[in-house]
Each structure stands twice: as structure tokens, then as C-alpha cells.
Amino acid sequence: MALRRRDLMLAALAGGGSALLQGCQAQVPDLASLPGSWLGASAERGHRLRQPLPSGSGHHSLPTQRRQVLIVGGGIAGLGCARGLSQAGIDDFALLELEDEVGGNSRGHRMGGIACPMGAHYLPLPGPHAREVYQLLEELGLVRQELGRPVWDERQLCHSPQERLYFQGQWLEGLLPPARSPAAEAQLHKFEQAVDRAQRDLGFAMPSHRLPWTAGHAALDAQTFAEWLNQQGLNDPQLRWYLDYCCRDDFGAGPEAVSAWAGLHYFASRHGFHPPGSETSEREPVLTWPQGNAFLSEAIAAPLQPLIERGSTVLHVETGKHEITLRVWNEAAQREERWKCQQLVLATPLFIAQRLLGQAVSALNDAVALQRHAPWLVANLQLKGPMLQGLGVAPSWDNVIFGSQALGYVDAMHQSLKPVSGPTVISAYWALPQARRGELLRSDWHHWLTQVLAELTTVHPDLPGLLQRADLVRWGHAMSIPSPGLRGSRALQALRRPQGRIHFAHSDLAGYSVFEEAYTRGCETAVTVAKFASIK
């Protein structure tokens, strides 16, 4: 019946009809005429790498620029590396970014004067191993030390209520469905104990390489999270739904696809797992902003502006004995250029690095063969007013529907201090199966908006009548999926070391994609590059 209800809603929205919404007298807009667009990463620019290189004749006479260091990729890792080099006193470098804005999947957007995220939208409070992240936040004025303890700027912490779940006709606090029986409750505590043992006996950190990789970690990495859960007898449907949601939210794929190491790491490297009623069941705070993590990427990039070359699509990398040559397409001038450097930082996904280098680095080839990337859809919906309040907990920052294919939505105005609700932007997230990547790239944005609304209107039937504009973002390769065997592979370990004059800096090297991994890797790479530069 749930599937049939969704299909009927989909048909109504696709035809612009309002029959299913007449109960709340909503006026459904004609989606064909609704203002909107695709935003974000340019598939056309990215797909230049699939095309044959322009004719090589005469390319040695192209305009040439030289830097001591070049960074390719302006995501969080590339920005972190650039910031580290600048702080080390190295200014003879350039960061080449194919898009017109840096930030990677930590970019922001504005709709009706309201800031909203295009991708990553929060940052957990950094733990003791994320030293570089803490230092960044301290320098940005988000935290200070008092009597040896961190004191966070309350305005930057997620306001309450933080999370809610639509379950059996009403909104409940938190995202974990309530246990249906004593047996189901026992499973919650069993999983809590398993996470505690993993924290105590093996150790989990973020960034993950800050603690030793042991045989116990390798054993978890060798199997899927679903296999491990089955071995533990953790089969309660509501617990399994919650764990599936967590994996899709952080890794872009469910327990059948990610490793048991990744599934436990989600909890054991952060706040643990605390079912309702436990002594530490309160949700730990996170940092968030209306524009999401664009707040951070923009702050990092601000002092680096003269060193950032936007619209510069690197086509090929050629390593020589004394220097490295890059063939670069200038998107604004629509011409090819040549750049040369002594050291090169590839802060791109590893499969992009392989296309630039060819088959020259065996460890890179092995790593790319192991990796899979999840496609993501983010839909920013501008609303002229607040949606009707349903039963249960009041509207929260993060709002999730139990059993939905989507990951829920966040409210860009939740951090506002305005006493009365008004116009807002909600950002709906969807981690798609890899098989739908082609559909994501080929289909019109109206096609995806219809599907997003079909999910959301099951709990917000008045939403279409409030909709003023929709701007959607597609991420064809949003994040690396930590599939079994990836995190512990020798290939990723090898790529953490310099390969001659080439350095790799991207969250792909951690096997999964989060801010802490990307930024730390960028900072560490900057330290290595600075040492090489001082030797020269």
C-alpha cells in the first residue's frame, strides 16, 4: 500500500494535478513552468577527460606558466593543502580548479536571499585526533580554550530540536525508531556493547590513520557490515533500517555494500551508539550553517584568492626528470595552456588522477580498481512560508522519513534567531544506487524534482503549494564507498607516500568522504611538500 500511495502521488505531481492534495487545499504548481535549474559540478568540463587530447602539434609553444608547486583540485583537501603551504611561507604555487568556484561538495547557494548548501551541511565537533580541524575552527573564532577546555560558539552549534523521524504517522525525536519489543530493545543494547568493545579493544579515530591498523580492523574490513550484523544476530528490522540510513548518509551505500569496519567506524570514531534510556543517549552537538560547509570552504579560500585559478581544467600530466608539465584547458578563454612545476599535488578523486597520469603509478591503478563512488542528488526547494506542522515533535534541523529512499531534508533557516517562521529553503538529500548515475546525468531536473516531491509530500502534502523555485545539484561521483578490502588495501597505504614529485591528497585515500579526512590529508601533504621545497 505504501508503494501504491507513492506511485499515485508521483502520477499526480507529474501531471500537475492536485487531486491527492485537495484535503489540505494545496495549489500544486505546474512543474513544467516552475523556475529552477541544475547547479554545481559541470559534467561537460569533467567529461573533457574522456575525450581525446587536442592535437599535440605545437602544444610546446603554448602560453606557459611556472610555479614551484601546483595543486590540482579545489575541494577541501586542495584548499587545506593551499592553506598549509601559505602558512609555511610558500607562495610560489597555484591551485587549479576546473569549476568557477572552489569548495568541492562543500559549496553553497542562495535562493530568495537565503543561503543553503549544495552538498555537505554539517561538521561533528572534532575529536582529539583531528588536530588540524580543531586549529582551523579555533582560528575562525568558532571555539576557544577556557581552563583547558574547549568552549564552542553557541551560535554555530545546531539549534534544538536537532533531529526528528516521521514514524507511524507522527514525528518522533531523534532518528532511531523506538524498539517494538523487549527482544528488539535487547538488540539495541547488544549493538551498543559491540560499539563500546570496538572503541576499547581496537580503537577508532577520525582521521582514521591516526590510530594503528590492526588484524582486528582488517578482519572487519574483509566483510560487509550486513554480514557482520547477521553474525551478531542483529536482525531487528527497525535497527537494520536505522543502520542502513546511517551508512547511506555517510558512505552513499547500505550495509550490504560497505565494510563492517566502516559500519562500526561511523559510531566508534565519533559519539558511539546510545539507544534511548542509556546514560549517554543525548545526541552530541554538531556545527552547522545555513549554507552548510560552504561556510568553512569560503573561509579557507578567502585569503588564498590570488593563488586560485578557476576554470582551469587539467587535461594531462607529464612527468619529466626535472619538472612536471600540465596541459590545461582555460574555460574562460577556450584555449589550451601549459603549466610547469617542481612538485604536483593531485587533490582530485583517484580515478581522475589516474586519467591525468595514465597507467604510470601502479598503486594508483590498483586503488582505482578497488573503488566505487556513490552518486548523490541534492534538491534545494525555496518555500514562501513554513509547512504545516504534523503530529509530534516540532520541525527540526534534520527531518527524516522512516522507510524512505531519500535521506530526509534540512531547513536552511533553522539556525535563524527569528522568533516567527517564514520563507525558507529546505535541502533534500538522496544517495542514489550506482546504477542510477547515468539517469542522474542524462535526465532533466524536472524528472528528479518530481521524484523528490513524491517522497516529501507523503508527510508534507502542502509542500507543492508553497514551492517557488527548485535548484538541484547532481554529484555523479560524490563520495568513495568504503567497500570491503578498500580501507586496508596496500594501494591506499602506498599512495599516502610521495610518488616521486607527485603527491596525492584527497579523502579517497581514507576510503570514505568526510571533511575531517579531506582537510587533514591536505594539511599533511602541505607539510611534506614544504619539506621538499626547503631541500630545493
C-alpha positions as CSV (number, residue, x, y, z in Angstrom):
1,M,0.0,0.0,0.0
2,A,2.9,2.4,0.7
3,L,4.3,1.8,-2.7
4,R,0.9,2.3,-4.3
5,R,0.5,5.6,-2.4
6,R,3.8,6.8,-3.6
7,D,3.1,5.8,-7.2
8,L,-0.3,7.7,-7.1
9,M,1.5,10.8,-5.7
10,L,4.1,10.6,-8.4
11,A,1.4,10.4,-11.1
12,A,-0.4,13.4,-9.6
13,L,2.8,15.5,-9.4
14,A,3.9,14.6,-12.8
15,G,0.6,15.8,-14.3
16,G,0.5,18.9,-12.2
17,G,-2.7,17.6,-10.6
18,S,-3.9,18.3,-7.1
19,A,-6.5,15.6,-6.5
20,L,-4.4,13.9,-3.8
21,L,-3.8,17.2,-2.1
22,Q,-7.3,18.7,-2.0
23,G,-7.7,17.6,1.6
24,C,-5.4,20.5,2.6
25,Q,-6.5,22.7,-0.3
26,A,-2.9,23.0,-1.7
27,Q,-2.4,24.5,-5.0
28,V,0.1,22.4,-6.9
29,P,2.3,24.4,-9.3
30,D,2.8,23.4,-12.8
31,L,6.2,21.8,-12.5
32,A,7.0,22.4,-16.2
33,S,6.8,26.2,-15.6
34,L,8.4,26.2,-12.2
35,P,11.6,28.3,-12.1
36,G,14.6,26.1,-11.4
37,S,17.9,24.7,-12.7
38,W,20.7,22.3,-12.3
39,L,23.6,23.7,-10.2
40,G,27.0,22.6,-9.2
41,A,29.6,20.5,-10.9
42,S,29.9,20.9,-14.7
43,A,29.6,17.4,-16.3
44,E,30.8,18.9,-19.6
45,R,34.1,20.1,-18.1
46,G,34.6,16.9,-16.1
47,H,34.0,14.8,-19.2
48,R,36.7,16.6,-21.2
49,L,39.0,13.9,-19.6
50,R,37.1,11.2,-21.5
51,Q,37.8,12.9,-24.8
52,P,41.0,12.5,-26.9
53,L,43.6,15.1,-26.1
54,P,43.8,18.0,-28.5
55,S,46.4,17.6,-31.2
56,G,49.9,17.7,-29.8
57,S,51.3,19.6,-32.7
58,G,52.6,22.9,-31.5
59,H,51.5,22.5,-27.9
60,H,55.1,23.1,-26.7
61,S,54.7,26.7,-27.9
62,L,51.5,27.3,-25.9
63,P,51.5,30.0,-23.2
64,T,53.4,28.6,-20.3
65,Q,53.3,29.5,-16.6
66,R,55.7,28.1,-14.0
67,R,55.2,27.6,-10.2
68,Q,57.2,25.7,-7.7
69,V,54.1,23.8,-6.6
70,L,50.8,23.2,-8.4
71,I,47.7,21.9,-6.7
72,V,45.0,20.3,-8.9
73,G,41.6,20.3,-7.3
74,G,39.9,23.0,-5.1
75,G,37.9,20.8,-2.8
76,I,38.6,20.7,0.9
77,A,41.8,18.7,0.6
78,G,43.2,21.0,-2.1
79,L,42.2,24.1,0.0
80,G,43.7,22.6,3.1
81,C,47.0,22.0,1.2
82,A,47.0,25.5,-0.2
83,R,46.4,26.9,3.3
84,G,49.1,24.8,4.8
85,L,51.6,25.9,2.1
86,S,50.7,29.6,2.6
87,Q,51.1,29.3,6.4
88,A,54.5,27.6,5.8
89,G,55.7,30.7,3.9
90,I,55.4,29.2,0.4
91,D,53.7,31.5,-2.0
92,D,55.1,30.2,-5.3
93,F,52.2,27.9,-6.0
94,A,48.8,27.9,-7.8
95,L,45.6,25.9,-7.2
96,L,43.9,24.9,-10.5
97,E,40.2,24.3,-10.2
98,L,38.0,23.3,-13.2
99,E,34.9,24.9,-11.7
100,D,34.2,28.6,-11.3
101,E,34.0,28.2,-7.5
102,V,36.2,26.2,-5.2
103,G,34.9,24.0,-2.3
104,G,34.1,20.7,-4.0
105,N,31.0,19.2,-2.4
106,S,31.2,21.9,0.4
107,R,29.8,24.7,-1.7
108,G,26.8,26.9,-1.1
109,H,24.0,28.6,-2.9
110,R,21.4,31.3,-2.3
111,M,17.7,31.3,-3.1
112,G,15.4,34.3,-2.3
113,G,18.2,35.8,-0.3
114,I,18.5,32.6,1.9
115,A,21.8,30.7,2.0
116,C,21.6,26.9,1.5
117,P,24.0,24.0,1.0
118,M,24.9,22.3,-2.3
119,G,26.4,19.3,-0.6
120,A,28.0,18.7,2.9
121,H,26.0,20.6,5.5
122,Y,27.5,19.9,9.0
123,L,30.6,19.1,10.9
124,P,30.8,17.0,14.1
125,L,32.8,18.5,16.9
126,P,36.3,17.3,16.1
127,G,37.8,14.7,18.4
128,P,41.3,14.7,19.8
129,H,42.9,13.2,16.7
130,A,41.5,15.9,14.3
131,R,44.1,18.4,15.5
132,E,44.3,20.4,12.2
133,V,40.5,20.7,12.1
134,Y,40.3,22.0,15.6
135,Q,43.1,24.5,14.9
136,L,41.2,25.7,11.9
137,L,38.0,26.2,13.9
138,E,39.9,27.9,16.6
139,E,41.4,30.4,14.1
140,L,38.0,31.1,12.7
141,G,36.7,32.0,16.1
142,L,34.3,29.1,16.5
143,V,36.0,27.7,19.6
144,R,38.2,29.0,22.4
145,Q,40.1,27.4,25.3
146,E,39.0,28.2,28.8
147,L,40.7,26.5,31.7
148,G,42.0,23.8,29.3
149,R,38.6,23.0,27.9
150,P,37.0,23.9,24.6
151,V,34.1,26.4,24.7
152,W,32.1,26.5,21.4
153,D,30.3,29.4,19.9
154,E,26.7,28.5,20.7
155,R,25.5,30.3,17.5
156,Q,27.4,27.9,15.3
157,L,26.1,24.7,17.1
158,C,23.0,23.1,15.7
159,H,20.0,24.6,17.5
160,S,17.4,22.4,19.1
161,P,15.4,20.4,18.1
162,Q,18.1,18.8,16.1
163,E,16.7,15.7,14.6
164,R,13.3,14.0,14.1
165,L,11.9,10.9,12.4
166,Y,8.5,10.5,10.8
167,F,7.4,7.1,12.1
168,Q,3.9,5.5,12.1
169,G,2.0,8.8,11.4
170,Q,3.9,11.2,13.7
171,W,7.2,12.9,14.2
172,L,9.5,11.5,16.9
173,E,12.6,13.0,18.5
174,G,15.9,11.5,17.2
175,L,16.4,9.2,14.2
176,L,16.3,5.8,15.9
177,P,12.9,4.2,15.7
178,P,11.5,3.0,19.1
179,A,12.0,-0.6,20.0
180,R,8.9,-2.7,19.3
181,S,9.5,-5.3,22.0
182,P,11.9,-6.3,24.8
183,A,13.7,-8.5,22.3
184,A,14.2,-5.5,19.9
185,E,15.4,-3.4,22.8
186,A,17.9,-6.0,23.8
187,Q,19.3,-5.9,20.3
188,L,19.9,-2.1,20.7
189,H,21.9,-2.7,23.8
190,K,23.8,-5.5,22.2
191,F,24.9,-3.2,19.3
192,E,25.8,-0.5,21.9
193,Q,28.0,-3.0,23.6
194,A,29.6,-4.1,20.4
195,V,30.5,-0.5,19.5
196,D,31.9,0.1,23.0
197,R,34.1,-3.0,22.6
198,A,35.3,-1.9,19.2
199,Q,36.2,1.5,20.7
200,R,38.0,-0.1,23.7
201,D,39.7,-3.1,22.1
202,L,40.6,-1.8,18.6
203,G,40.4,1.9,18.6
204,F,38.7,4.1,16.0
205,A,39.7,7.7,15.2
206,M,38.8,10.4,12.7
207,P,41.0,10.8,10.7
208,S,41.2,7.0,10.8
209,H,45.0,6.8,10.1
210,R,45.8,8.5,13.4
211,L,45.5,5.1,15.2
212,P,47.3,1.8,14.2
213,W,45.6,-0.5,11.8
214,T,45.4,-4.0,13.4
215,A,44.5,-7.5,12.5
216,G,41.1,-6.8,14.1
217,H,40.5,-3.9,11.9
218,A,41.5,-6.0,8.8
219,A,39.1,-8.7,9.8
220,L,36.2,-6.2,10.0
221,D,37.3,-4.7,6.7
222,A,37.2,-8.0,4.9
223,Q,33.5,-8.5,5.3
224,T,30.4,-6.4,4.7
225,F,28.6,-4.7,7.6
226,A,25.5,-6.7,6.8
227,E,27.4,-10.0,7.1
228,W,28.8,-8.9,10.5
229,L,25.4,-7.8,11.7
230,N,24.0,-11.2,10.7
231,Q,26.8,-13.0,12.6
232,Q,25.9,-11.0,15.7
233,G,22.2,-11.8,15.5
234,L,21.3,-8.2,15.0
235,N,18.3,-8.6,12.7
236,D,15.6,-6.3,14.1
237,P,14.0,-4.6,11.1
238,Q,13.9,-1.1,12.7
239,L,17.5,-1.3,13.9
240,R,18.6,-2.5,10.5
241,W,16.7,0.3,8.8
242,Y,18.5,2.8,11.1
243,L,21.9,1.4,10.4
244,D,21.1,1.3,6.7
245,Y,20.2,5.0,6.9
246,C,23.5,5.8,8.7
247,C,25.6,4.0,6.1
248,R,23.8,5.7,3.2
249,D,24.1,9.1,4.9
250,D,27.9,8.9,5.5
251,F,29.0,6.5,2.8
252,G,26.5,6.6,0.0
253,A,25.6,2.9,0.2
254,G,24.0,0.5,2.6
255,P,25.3,-2.3,4.9
256,E,25.3,-4.8,2.0
257,A,27.9,-2.7,0.2
258,V,30.1,-1.1,2.9
259,S,32.6,-3.0,5.1
260,A,32.0,-3.9,8.8
261,W,34.9,-1.6,9.6
262,A,33.1,1.3,8.0
263,G,29.8,0.5,9.7
264,L,31.4,0.4,13.2
265,H,33.7,3.4,12.4
266,Y,30.6,5.5,11.8
267,F,29.8,5.3,15.6
268,A,33.1,4.3,17.2
269,S,35.1,7.2,15.8
270,R,32.6,9.8,17.0
271,H,29.9,9.6,19.6
272,G,29.3,5.9,20.0
273,F,25.8,4.3,19.8
274,H,23.4,5.2,22.6
275,P,19.9,3.9,22.5
276,P,17.1,5.8,24.3
277,G,17.3,5.3,28.0
278,S,21.1,4.8,28.2
279,E,23.2,7.1,30.4
280,T,24.6,9.0,27.4
281,S,21.7,8.9,25.0
282,E,21.7,12.6,24.3
283,R,22.8,13.5,20.8
284,E,26.2,15.2,20.6
285,P,26.1,18.6,19.0
286,V,27.3,19.4,15.5
287,L,28.4,22.6,13.8
288,T,26.2,23.8,11.0
289,W,25.4,26.9,9.0
290,P,22.6,27.8,6.5
291,Q,25.0,27.3,3.6
292,G,26.4,24.1,5.1
293,N,30.1,23.5,5.0
294,A,30.5,26.2,2.4
295,F,30.9,28.4,5.5
296,L,34.2,26.6,6.0
297,S,35.4,26.3,2.4
298,E,34.7,30.0,1.8
299,A,36.6,31.0,4.9
300,I,39.6,28.8,3.9
301,A,39.6,30.2,0.4
302,A,39.2,33.9,1.2
303,P,42.9,34.7,1.9
304,L,44.1,32.4,-1.0
305,Q,42.1,34.2,-3.8
306,P,45.2,35.5,-5.8
307,L,46.6,31.9,-5.9
308,I,43.4,30.2,-7.2
309,E,43.0,29.7,-10.9
310,R,39.3,28.9,-11.6
311,G,38.0,27.4,-14.8
312,S,41.3,25.6,-15.4
313,T,40.6,22.0,-16.5
314,V,43.7,19.9,-16.3
315,L,43.8,17.5,-19.3
316,H,47.1,15.6,-18.9
317,V,50.1,15.4,-16.6
318,E,53.5,14.5,-18.0
319,T,56.3,13.8,-15.6
320,G,59.9,14.7,-16.5
321,K,63.3,14.3,-14.9
322,H,63.4,17.8,-13.6
323,E,59.9,19.1,-13.8
324,I,56.2,18.2,-14.4
325,T,54.2,19.6,-17.3
326,L,50.4,20.0,-17.2
327,R,48.2,20.6,-20.3
328,V,45.3,22.8,-19.1
329,W,42.2,24.0,-20.8
330,N,41.3,27.6,-19.9
331,E,37.5,27.5,-19.8
332,A,37.1,31.3,-20.0
333,A,39.4,31.8,-22.9
334,Q,38.6,28.5,-24.5
335,R,42.2,27.7,-25.2
336,E,44.9,25.3,-24.1
337,E,47.7,26.4,-21.8
338,R,50.8,24.8,-20.3
339,W,51.8,24.9,-16.7
340,K,55.1,23.6,-15.2
341,C,56.1,22.8,-11.7
342,Q,58.6,21.1,-9.5
343,Q,56.1,19.4,-7.3
344,L,52.5,18.4,-8.0
345,V,49.6,17.8,-5.6
346,L,46.7,15.9,-7.1
347,A,43.8,16.8,-4.8
348,T,41.3,15.0,-7.0
349,P,39.4,11.8,-6.7
350,L,41.8,8.9,-7.5
351,F,40.1,7.9,-10.7
352,I,40.6,11.5,-12.0
353,A,44.2,11.3,-11.0
354,Q,44.6,8.1,-13.0
355,R,43.1,9.7,-16.1
356,L,45.6,12.5,-15.8
357,L,48.6,10.3,-15.3
358,G,47.6,7.2,-17.4
359,Q,49.0,3.9,-16.1
360,A,52.2,5.4,-14.7
361,V,51.6,4.7,-11.0
362,S,50.8,1.0,-10.2
363,A,49.4,1.7,-6.7
364,L,47.0,4.2,-8.2
365,N,45.8,1.7,-10.8
366,D,45.2,-0.9,-8.0
367,A,43.4,1.6,-5.8
368,V,41.1,2.8,-8.6
369,A,40.3,-0.9,-9.4
370,L,39.0,-1.3,-5.9
371,Q,37.0,1.9,-5.6
372,R,33.4,2.7,-6.3
373,H,31.8,6.1,-5.9
374,A,28.2,6.9,-4.9
375,P,26.1,9.4,-7.0
376,W,24.1,11.9,-4.9
377,L,21.2,14.3,-5.6
378,V,20.6,17.5,-3.5
379,A,17.4,19.4,-4.1
380,N,17.1,22.9,-2.7
381,L,13.5,24.0,-2.6
382,Q,12.5,27.6,-2.0
383,L,9.3,27.9,0.0
384,K,7.2,31.0,0.5
385,G,6.3,30.0,4.0
386,P,6.5,27.3,6.7
387,M,5.0,23.9,6.0
388,L,2.1,22.7,8.1
389,Q,3.0,21.2,11.4
390,G,2.3,17.5,11.7
391,L,1.7,15.4,14.9
392,G,4.6,15.1,17.3
393,V,7.9,16.8,17.6
394,A,8.3,20.4,16.2
395,P,10.1,21.0,12.9
396,S,13.8,20.3,13.4
397,W,17.1,21.0,11.5
398,D,17.2,17.4,10.1
399,N,14.0,15.7,9.2
400,V,13.9,12.0,8.1
401,I,11.1,9.8,6.9
402,F,11.2,6.2,8.1
403,G,11.4,3.8,5.2
404,S,12.1,6.5,2.6
405,Q,14.5,6.0,-0.3
406,A,15.7,9.6,0.5
407,L,17.8,10.8,3.4
408,G,15.5,13.5,4.5
409,Y,15.9,17.2,4.4
410,V,17.5,20.1,6.4
411,D,16.0,23.5,7.0
412,A,18.3,26.4,6.0
413,M,16.5,28.8,8.3
414,H,16.7,26.5,11.4
415,Q,19.8,28.4,12.6
416,S,17.9,31.7,12.3
417,L,17.1,33.6,15.5
418,K,13.9,35.0,14.1
419,P,11.0,34.3,16.6
420,V,8.4,33.7,13.8
421,S,8.7,31.1,11.0
422,G,8.6,32.4,7.5
423,P,10.1,31.8,4.0
424,T,12.8,29.2,4.0
425,V,14.8,26.7,1.8
426,I,14.8,23.0,2.5
427,S,17.6,20.9,1.2
428,A,16.6,17.3,0.4
429,Y,19.3,14.7,0.1
430,W,19.3,11.4,-1.8
431,A,22.2,8.9,-2.0
432,L,21.4,7.0,-5.3
433,P,22.4,3.5,-6.3
434,Q,25.4,3.4,-8.6
435,A,23.1,2.0,-11.4
436,R,21.3,5.4,-11.5
437,R,24.3,7.5,-12.2
438,G,23.5,7.6,-15.9
439,E,19.9,8.6,-15.2
440,L,21.1,11.3,-12.9
441,L,23.4,12.8,-15.6
442,R,21.0,12.4,-18.5
443,S,17.6,13.4,-17.1
444,D,16.1,16.8,-16.9
445,W,15.9,18.4,-13.4
446,H,12.1,18.3,-13.6
447,H,12.3,14.5,-13.7
448,W,14.2,14.4,-10.4
449,L,12.2,17.2,-8.8
450,T,9.0,15.1,-9.4
451,Q,10.6,12.1,-7.5
452,V,11.8,14.3,-4.7
453,L,8.3,15.8,-4.2
454,A,6.8,12.3,-4.4
455,E,8.8,11.3,-1.3
456,L,8.3,14.5,0.7
457,T,4.6,15.1,0.0
458,T,3.7,11.8,1.8
459,V,4.3,13.7,5.0
460,H,4.1,17.3,3.8
461,P,1.1,17.4,1.4
462,D,1.1,21.2,1.4
463,L,4.7,21.4,0.2
464,P,3.9,21.8,-3.6
465,G,1.7,24.8,-2.9
466,L,4.5,26.6,-1.1
467,L,7.1,25.9,-3.7
468,Q,8.6,28.9,-5.5
469,R,11.8,27.6,-7.1
470,A,13.8,24.4,-7.2
471,D,17.6,24.3,-7.8
472,L,19.0,20.8,-7.9
473,V,22.6,19.6,-7.7
474,R,23.9,16.3,-9.1
475,W,27.1,14.7,-7.9
476,G,28.0,11.9,-10.2
477,H,30.8,10.7,-8.0
478,A,30.0,12.3,-4.7
479,M,32.0,10.0,-2.4
480,S,34.1,6.9,-2.2
481,I,32.2,3.9,-0.9
482,P,34.2,2.0,1.8
483,S,33.6,-1.4,0.3
484,P,35.3,-4.5,1.9
485,G,39.0,-4.6,1.5
486,L,39.4,-0.9,0.4
487,R,40.4,0.8,3.7
488,G,43.1,-1.7,4.5
489,S,44.5,-2.1,1.0
490,R,48.2,-1.7,0.3
491,A,47.4,0.5,-2.6
492,L,45.9,3.3,-0.4
493,Q,48.8,3.0,2.0
494,A,51.3,3.4,-0.8
495,L,49.5,6.5,-2.2
496,R,49.9,8.3,1.2
497,R,53.6,8.5,0.4
498,P,55.0,10.7,-2.4
499,Q,55.4,9.1,-5.8
500,G,58.5,11.0,-6.9
501,R,57.5,14.6,-7.4
502,I,53.7,13.8,-7.2
503,H,51.7,13.8,-4.0
504,F,48.1,12.6,-3.6
505,A,45.7,14.5,-1.4
506,H,42.1,13.5,-1.3
507,S,39.6,11.9,1.1
508,D,39.6,8.9,-1.3
509,L,42.8,7.9,0.4
510,A,40.8,7.2,3.6
511,G,38.3,5.1,1.7
512,Y,35.4,7.4,2.5
513,S,34.5,11.0,2.2
514,V,34.2,13.4,5.2
515,F,35.6,16.9,5.9
516,E,38.0,15.7,8.6
517,E,39.7,13.2,6.4
518,A,40.0,15.6,3.4
519,Y,41.2,18.6,5.3
520,T,43.7,16.7,7.4
521,R,45.1,15.0,4.3
522,G,45.5,18.4,2.6
523,C,47.4,19.8,5.7
524,E,49.7,16.7,5.9
525,T,50.5,16.9,2.2
526,A,51.4,20.6,2.6
527,V,53.9,19.7,5.4
528,T,55.5,17.1,3.1
529,V,55.6,19.4,0.1
530,A,57.2,22.2,2.3
531,K,60.0,19.9,3.3
532,F,60.7,19.0,-0.3
533,A,60.7,22.7,-1.1
534,S,63.1,23.6,1.7
535,I,65.5,20.9,0.4
536,K,65.5,22.5,-3.0
